[in-house]
Amino acid sequence: MVSGPPRSTDEDFVREAIAEARRGMAGGEVPVGAVVVAGGAVVARAHNAPVTASDPTAHAEILALREAGRAIGNYRLTGATVYVTVEPCAMCAGAMLHARVARLVYGAPDPKAGAVESLYRLLDDPRWNHRIAVEGGVLAEECGALLKAFFDSKRSKVRGGVAEPG
């Protein structure tokens, strides 16, 4: 029996998104990371950058979708899977619908802004002409812990009398 290279799993790709989130956190951004996989390979990766880019749309998912479109040469990402550390917001879920992403895999739920399963269920709306398969909760504890550490750090700085922008 001939064995090829090991196949990457959803957890492997979420770990890559976590690495992106850590890069963003190192730059002072909320730690959210995303990777786009097409044909079994990562074609794009990004982390949150709205603060550093002065751009409210610079969410990890949006930046990764943009990069994937350029890499593939088409804004339609048919067959692609987006891996993200946190449940996408309404803007990001909408962008995935318009890109015709096939699948979304995310880590931690977002009860305050999640638009996939927590607060809203945009991808389940039967009025859309496209469906995205969703798998939530992959490495949720690790993804959630990263967010908690970031916001705990922000709160302790504010309590210590040092308020930071953003």
C-alpha positions as CSV (number, residue, x, y, z in Angstrom):
1,M,0.0,0.0,0.0
2,V,1.4,3.4,-1.0
3,S,0.6,6.2,1.4
4,G,0.7,9.8,0.3
5,P,1.3,12.9,2.4
6,P,-0.9,13.1,5.5
7,R,-4.2,14.8,4.9
8,S,-4.9,17.9,6.9
9,T,-7.9,17.9,9.1
10,D,-10.3,20.6,10.2
11,E,-8.3,20.9,13.4
12,D,-5.1,21.4,11.5
13,F,-6.5,24.3,9.5
14,V,-8.1,25.9,12.6
15,R,-4.7,25.7,14.2
16,E,-3.3,27.7,11.2
17,A,-6.1,30.2,11.8
18,I,-5.1,30.4,15.5
19,A,-1.5,31.1,14.4
20,E,-2.9,34.0,12.4
21,A,-4.9,35.2,15.3
22,R,-1.8,35.3,17.5
23,R,0.0,37.4,14.9
24,G,-2.8,39.9,15.0
25,M,-2.9,39.9,18.8
26,A,0.8,40.7,18.8
27,G,0.0,43.8,16.8
28,G,-2.8,44.9,19.2
29,E,-5.7,43.5,17.2
30,V,-8.5,41.4,18.5
31,P,-7.2,37.9,18.0
32,V,-9.2,36.5,15.1
33,G,-7.5,34.5,12.3
34,A,-8.8,32.9,9.1
35,V,-7.5,30.7,6.4
36,V,-9.1,29.8,3.1
37,V,-8.5,26.3,1.8
38,A,-9.2,25.2,-1.8
39,G,-8.1,21.9,-3.4
40,G,-6.8,20.8,0.0
41,A,-4.2,23.7,0.2
42,V,-4.2,27.0,2.0
43,V,-4.7,29.7,-0.6
44,A,-5.1,32.6,1.8
45,R,-4.6,33.6,5.4
46,A,-5.2,36.7,7.4
47,H,-5.8,38.1,10.8
48,N,-7.9,41.0,12.1
49,A,-6.5,44.4,11.1
50,P,-9.2,47.1,11.5
51,V,-7.1,49.1,14.0
52,T,-3.8,49.0,12.1
53,A,-5.5,49.5,8.8
54,S,-8.0,52.1,10.0
55,D,-10.6,50.0,8.2
56,P,-13.8,48.7,9.8
57,T,-14.0,46.0,7.2
58,A,-10.6,44.6,7.8
59,H,-11.8,41.5,9.6
60,A,-9.7,38.3,9.2
61,E,-12.4,36.6,7.1
62,I,-12.8,39.6,4.7
63,L,-9.0,39.9,4.2
64,A,-8.6,36.2,3.7
65,L,-11.5,36.1,1.1
66,R,-9.9,39.0,-0.8
67,E,-6.5,37.3,-0.8
68,A,-8.1,34.0,-1.9
69,G,-10.0,35.7,-4.8
70,R,-6.7,37.2,-6.0
71,A,-4.9,33.8,-5.6
72,I,-7.6,31.9,-7.5
73,G,-8.3,34.6,-10.0
74,N,-12.0,34.7,-9.3
75,Y,-14.2,36.2,-6.7
76,R,-16.3,33.1,-6.7
77,L,-14.6,30.7,-4.2
78,T,-16.7,27.7,-5.2
79,G,-15.5,24.6,-3.3
80,A,-13.4,26.5,-0.8
81,T,-13.6,26.2,2.9
82,V,-13.1,29.1,5.3
83,Y,-11.5,28.3,8.7
84,V,-11.9,31.0,11.3
85,T,-11.2,31.1,15.0
86,V,-14.5,32.8,16.0
87,E,-18.0,32.6,14.6
88,P,-18.3,35.2,11.8
89,C,-20.3,38.4,12.1
90,A,-23.0,39.5,9.7
91,M,-20.6,41.3,7.3
92,C,-18.3,38.3,7.1
93,A,-21.1,35.7,6.8
94,G,-22.6,37.8,4.0
95,A,-19.2,38.0,2.1
96,M,-18.9,34.2,2.3
97,L,-22.4,33.8,0.8
98,H,-21.5,36.2,-2.0
99,A,-18.2,34.4,-2.6
100,R,-20.1,31.1,-2.9
101,V,-17.9,29.5,-0.2
102,A,-18.8,25.8,0.1
103,R,-18.0,25.3,3.8
104,L,-17.3,27.3,7.0
105,V,-15.5,25.8,10.0
106,Y,-15.1,28.0,13.1
107,G,-13.8,27.7,16.6
108,A,-15.5,29.7,19.4
109,P,-19.1,30.9,19.2
110,D,-19.7,34.7,19.5
111,P,-22.9,35.3,21.5
112,K,-22.6,39.1,21.0
113,A,-22.1,39.3,17.3
114,G,-22.1,35.8,15.8
115,A,-24.3,35.7,12.7
116,V,-24.0,32.0,11.9
117,E,-25.5,30.2,14.9
118,S,-25.4,32.4,18.0
119,L,-27.1,35.8,17.6
120,Y,-28.3,35.4,14.0
121,R,-28.5,32.4,11.6
122,L,-27.8,34.1,8.3
123,L,-26.4,31.1,6.6
124,D,-29.6,29.1,7.3
125,D,-31.9,31.6,5.7
126,P,-33.8,29.7,2.9
127,R,-34.2,32.9,0.9
128,W,-30.5,32.8,-0.1
129,N,-29.6,31.2,-3.4
130,H,-26.5,29.6,-1.9
131,R,-25.9,27.3,1.0
132,I,-22.8,27.0,3.1
133,A,-22.2,23.9,5.2
134,V,-21.2,24.9,8.8
135,E,-19.1,23.1,11.4
136,G,-18.8,25.1,14.6
137,G,-16.9,24.4,17.8
138,V,-13.6,23.1,16.3
139,L,-10.9,23.8,19.0
140,A,-13.5,26.2,20.6
141,E,-11.8,26.2,24.0
142,E,-8.4,27.2,22.6
143,C,-9.9,29.8,20.3
144,G,-12.1,31.2,23.2
145,A,-9.1,31.2,25.6
146,L,-7.2,33.4,23.2
147,L,-10.0,36.0,23.1
148,K,-10.4,35.8,26.8
149,A,-6.7,36.4,27.4
150,F,-6.7,39.4,25.0
151,F,-9.7,41.1,26.7
152,D,-8.5,40.3,30.2
153,S,-5.2,42.0,29.3
154,K,-7.1,45.0,27.9
155,R,-9.3,45.3,31.1
156,S,-6.3,45.0,33.4
157,K,-4.5,47.8,31.6
158,V,-7.6,50.0,31.9
159,R,-7.9,49.2,35.6
160,G,-4.2,50.0,36.0
161,G,-4.9,53.5,34.7
162,V,-3.5,52.9,31.2
163,A,-6.3,53.1,28.7
164,E,-5.3,52.0,25.2
165,P,-7.0,53.1,21.9
166,G,-9.1,50.7,20.0
